[in-house]
Amino acid sequence: MEKMSLTAQARQQLKLAASSSSGRSSQTVYGGHQRSLRQTVIALTAGNGLAEHDSPGEATLYVLSGKLELIAGEDSWKGSAGDILFIPPARHSVQALEDVAFLLTVAM
């Protein structure tokens, strides 16, 4: 069995995002393209985001720190540390309202 600290991963990814020209950083912590379950810690600096995209499967977004907004068409949901958002099966985007780190879980 393996163990990891999502808090430490969030801090690390936020540090990397702050030094990146794109204002974002990510690290897959479990699974990958060859598995049916993938979990990725993603960090975005305030004002940056993930452009509109499709979800490759069922997905959730768990906010580890900071605040974000998930946008799907005319609907939007705000999330802050401790919130879990259920990603709709529609094109969507994510916007960092402040520096944010979240765990994206996707089941293919």
DRENPA-3360 file (N, C-alpha, C; in nm, 2 decimals, always signed):
BEGIN
1 = MEKMSLTA = +0.08/-0.12/+0.00/+0.00/+0.00/+0.00/+0.09/+0.12/+0.00 ~ +0.04/+0.22/-0.07/+0.12/+0.35/-0.08/+0.04/+0.46/+0.00 ~ +0.10/+0.56/+0.04/+0.04/+0.67/+0.11/+0.10/+0.80/+0.06 ~ +0.02/+0.90/+0.05/+0.08/+1.03/+0.01/-0.01/+1.14/+0.08 ~ +0.05/+1.26/+0.09/-0.02/+1.37/+0.15/-0.07/+1.46/+0.04 ~ -0.20/+1.47/+0.03/-0.26/+1.56/-0.07/-0.23/+1.71/-0.04 ~ -0.22/+1.74/+0.09/-0.19/+1.87/+0.14/-0.05/+1.91/+0.09 ~ +0.05/+1.82/+0.10/+0.18/+1.85/+0.05/+0.19/+1.86/-0.10;
9 = QARQQLKL = +0.11/+1.77/-0.17/+0.10/+1.78/-0.32/+0.05/+1.91/-0.36 ~ -0.06/+1.96/-0.29/-0.12/+2.08/-0.32/-0.02/+2.20/-0.31 ~ +0.05/+2.20/-0.20/+0.15/+2.30/-0.18/+0.26/+2.30/-0.29 ~ +0.31/+2.18/-0.32/+0.41/+2.17/-0.43/+0.36/+2.22/-0.56 ~ +0.24/+2.18/-0.60/+0.18/+2.22/-0.73/+0.15/+2.37/-0.73 ~ +0.11/+2.43/-0.62/+0.09/+2.57/-0.61/+0.22/+2.65/-0.63 ~ +0.33/+2.59/-0.57/+0.46/+2.65/-0.59/+0.50/+2.65/-0.74 ~ +0.48/+2.53/-0.80/+0.52/+2.52/-0.94/+0.43/+2.61/-1.03;
17 = AASSSSGR = +0.30/+2.62/-1.00/+0.21/+2.70/-1.08/+0.26/+2.85/-1.07 ~ +0.30/+2.89/-0.95/+0.34/+3.03/-0.93/+0.46/+3.07/-1.01 ~ +0.55/+2.97/-1.04/+0.67/+2.99/-1.12/+0.65/+2.96/-1.27 ~ +0.53/+2.92/-1.31/+0.50/+2.88/-1.45/+0.44/+3.00/-1.52 ~ +0.47/+3.02/-1.64/+0.42/+3.13/-1.72/+0.27/+3.11/-1.75 ~ +0.22/+2.98/-1.74/+0.08/+2.95/-1.76/+0.00/+2.97/-1.64 ~ +0.07/+2.98/-1.52/+0.00/+2.99/-1.39/-0.07/+2.86/-1.35 ~ -0.02/+2.75/-1.40/-0.08/+2.62/-1.36/+0.02/+2.51/-1.36;
25 = SSQTVYGG = -0.02/+2.41/-1.28/+0.07/+2.29/-1.27/-0.02/+2.17/-1.23 ~ +0.03/+2.05/-1.27/-0.05/+1.93/-1.23/+0.04/+1.81/-1.22 ~ -0.01/+1.72/-1.14/+0.06/+1.59/-1.12/-0.04/+1.48/-1.10 ~ -0.03/+1.38/-1.18/-0.12/+1.26/-1.16/-0.07/+1.19/-1.04 ~ -0.15/+1.16/-0.95/-0.11/+1.09/-0.82/-0.16/+0.95/-0.82 ~ -0.25/+0.91/-0.90/-0.30/+0.77/-0.91/-0.35/+0.75/-1.05 ~ -0.32/+0.63/-1.10/-0.38/+0.59/-1.23/-0.30/+0.65/-1.34 ~ -0.38/+0.68/-1.45/-0.32/+0.73/-1.57/-0.40/+0.69/-1.69;
33 = HQRSLRQT = -0.35/+0.71/-1.80/-0.43/+0.68/-1.93/-0.45/+0.53/-1.94 ~ -0.37/+0.45/-1.88/-0.38/+0.30/-1.90/-0.48/+0.24/-1.80 ~ -0.53/+0.33/-1.70/-0.62/+0.28/-1.60/-0.76/+0.34/-1.62 ~ -0.86/+0.28/-1.55/-1.00/+0.33/-1.56/-1.02/+0.44/-1.46 ~ -0.93/+0.46/-1.36/-0.94/+0.57/-1.26/-0.82/+0.65/-1.27 ~ -0.83/+0.78/-1.27/-0.72/+0.87/-1.27/-0.75/+0.99/-1.17 ~ -0.65/+1.01/-1.09/-0.66/+1.12/-0.99/-0.54/+1.22/-1.01 ~ -0.57/+1.34/-1.03/-0.46/+1.44/-1.06/-0.48/+1.56/-0.97;
41 = VIALTAGN = -0.37/+1.61/-0.90/-0.37/+1.73/-0.83/-0.34/+1.84/-0.93 ~ -0.43/+1.94/-0.93/-0.41/+2.06/-1.03/-0.40/+2.18/-0.95 ~ -0.31/+2.27/-0.98/-0.30/+2.40/-0.91/-0.31/+2.51/-1.02 ~ -0.38/+2.62/-0.98/-0.40/+2.73/-1.07/-0.38/+2.86/-0.99 ~ -0.30/+2.96/-1.04/-0.29/+3.08/-0.97/-0.41/+3.17/-1.00 ~ -0.44/+3.26/-0.91/-0.56/+3.35/-0.93/-0.57/+3.41/-1.06 ~ -0.69/+3.40/-1.12/-0.71/+3.46/-1.25/-0.68/+3.36/-1.37 ~ -0.62/+3.25/-1.34/-0.59/+3.16/-1.45/-0.70/+3.05/-1.45;
49 = GLAEHDSP = -0.70/+2.97/-1.55/-0.80/+2.86/-1.56/-0.77/+2.75/-1.66 ~ -0.86/+2.66/-1.67/-0.86/+2.56/-1.77/-0.97/+2.59/-1.87 ~ -0.93/+2.61/-2.00/-1.03/+2.65/-2.10/-1.13/+2.54/-2.11 ~ -1.24/+2.58/-2.18/-1.36/+2.49/-2.20/-1.31/+2.36/-2.26 ~ -1.36/+2.24/-2.21/-1.32/+2.11/-2.26/-1.42/+2.01/-2.22 ~ -1.42/+1.89/-2.29/-1.51/+1.78/-2.26/-1.44/+1.70/-2.15 ~ -1.52/+1.63/-2.07/-1.47/+1.54/-1.97/-1.46/+1.40/-2.04 ~ -1.35/+1.33/-2.02/-1.34/+1.20/-2.08/-1.41/+1.09/-2.01;
57 = GEATLYVL = -1.48/+1.12/-1.90/-1.56/+1.02/-1.82/-1.63/+1.09/-1.71 ~ -1.68/+1.01/-1.62/-1.74/+1.06/-1.49/-1.63/+1.13/-1.41 ~ -1.66/+1.25/-1.35/-1.55/+1.32/-1.29/-1.60/+1.40/-1.17 ~ -1.51/+1.41/-1.07/-1.54/+1.50/-0.96/-1.42/+1.59/-0.94 ~ -1.44/+1.70/-0.87/-1.34/+1.80/-0.84/-1.34/+1.83/-0.69 ~ -1.24/+1.80/-0.61/-1.24/+1.82/-0.47/-1.14/+1.93/-0.44 ~ -1.19/+2.04/-0.39/-1.10/+2.16/-0.36/-1.02/+2.14/-0.24 ~ -0.89/+2.14/-0.26/-0.79/+2.12/-0.14/-0.76/+2.25/-0.07;
65 = SGKLELIA = -0.75/+2.36/-0.15/-0.72/+2.49/-0.09/-0.76/+2.60/-0.19 ~ -0.80/+2.71/-0.15/-0.83/+2.82/-0.24/-0.98/+2.82/-0.28 ~ -1.01/+2.90/-0.39/-1.14/+2.91/-0.44/-1.14/+2.90/-0.59 ~ -1.24/+2.84/-0.65/-1.25/+2.83/-0.79/-1.40/+2.84/-0.84 ~ -1.42/+2.85/-0.97/-1.55/+2.84/-1.03/-1.55/+2.74/-1.14 ~ -1.65/+2.65/-1.14/-1.67/+2.55/-1.25/-1.78/+2.61/-1.33 ~ -1.76/+2.62/-1.46/-1.86/+2.68/-1.55/-1.89/+2.58/-1.66 ~ -2.02/+2.55/-1.68/-2.07/+2.47/-1.78/-2.19/+2.54/-1.85;
73 = GEDSWKGS = -2.17/+2.59/-1.97/-2.27/+2.67/-2.04/-2.31/+2.79/-1.95 ~ -2.44/+2.80/-1.92/-2.49/+2.91/-1.84/-2.49/+2.88/-1.70 ~ -2.45/+2.76/-1.66/-2.45/+2.72/-1.52/-2.31/+2.74/-1.46 ~ -2.30/+2.77/-1.33/-2.17/+2.78/-1.27/-2.18/+2.75/-1.12 ~ -2.07/+2.69/-1.07/-2.07/+2.65/-0.93/-1.94/+2.70/-0.87 ~ -1.94/+2.76/-0.75/-1.82/+2.81/-0.68/-1.78/+2.70/-0.58 ~ -1.65/+2.68/-0.56/-1.61/+2.58/-0.47/-1.49/+2.64/-0.39 ~ -1.48/+2.60/-0.26/-1.37/+2.64/-0.17/-1.32/+2.52/-0.10;
81 = AGDILFIP = -1.22/+2.53/-0.02/-1.15/+2.42/+0.04/-1.25/+2.33/+0.11 ~ -1.25/+2.20/+0.08/-1.34/+2.10/+0.14/-1.46/+2.07/+0.06 ~ -1.49/+2.15/-0.04/-1.60/+2.13/-0.13/-1.57/+2.02/-0.24 ~ -1.67/+1.94/-0.27/-1.66/+1.85/-0.39/-1.76/+1.90/-0.49 ~ -1.72/+1.91/-0.61/-1.81/+1.95/-0.72/-1.82/+1.83/-0.82 ~ -1.94/+1.80/-0.86/-1.96/+1.69/-0.95/-1.97/+1.75/-1.09 ~ -1.87/+1.71/-1.17/-1.85/+1.77/-1.30/-1.96/+1.72/-1.40 ~ -2.04/+1.81/-1.46/-2.14/+1.77/-1.55/-2.09/+1.71/-1.68;
89 = PARHSVQA = -2.17/+1.62/-1.74/-2.12/+1.56/-1.87/-2.14/+1.65/-1.99 ~ -2.09/+1.77/-1.97/-2.10/+1.88/-2.07/-1.97/+1.95/-2.08 ~ -1.95/+2.03/-2.19/-1.83/+2.11/-2.20/-1.83/+2.20/-2.08 ~ -1.71/+2.22/-2.02/-1.70/+2.30/-1.90/-1.56/+2.36/-1.89 ~ -1.54/+2.46/-1.80/-1.41/+2.52/-1.78/-1.40/+2.54/-1.63 ~ -1.28/+2.58/-1.59/-1.25/+2.60/-1.45/-1.17/+2.74/-1.44 ~ -1.21/+2.82/-1.35/-1.15/+2.95/-1.33/-1.10/+2.96/-1.18 ~ -0.98/+3.00/-1.16/-0.93/+3.02/-1.02/-0.97/+3.16/-0.98;
97 = LEDVAFLL = -1.05/+3.17/-0.87/-1.09/+3.29/-0.81/-0.98/+3.35/-0.72 ~ -0.90/+3.26/-0.67/-0.78/+3.29/-0.59/-0.69/+3.17/-0.62 ~ -0.56/+3.17/-0.57/-0.48/+3.06/-0.59/-0.55/+2.93/-0.54 ~ -0.56/+2.83/-0.62/-0.64/+2.71/-0.58/-0.56/+2.58/-0.62 ~ -0.59/+2.48/-0.54/-0.54/+2.34/-0.57/-0.66/+2.25/-0.55 ~ -0.67/+2.16/-0.65/-0.78/+2.06/-0.64/-0.74/+1.93/-0.69 ~ -0.82/+1.83/-0.64/-0.80/+1.69/-0.68/-0.91/+1.66/-0.78 ~ -0.87/+1.63/-0.91/-0.96/+1.59/-1.01/-0.96/+1.44/-1.02;
105 = TVAM = -1.07/+1.38/-1.01/-1.09/+1.23/-1.02/-1.17/+1.20/-1.14 ~ -1.12/+1.12/-1.23/-1.19/+1.08/-1.35/-1.20/+0.93/-1.36 ~ -1.32/+0.88/-1.38/-1.34/+0.74/-1.41/-1.37/+0.72/-1.55 ~ -1.29/+0.65/-1.62/-1.31/+0.64/-1.77/-1.42/+0.53/-1.80;
% end
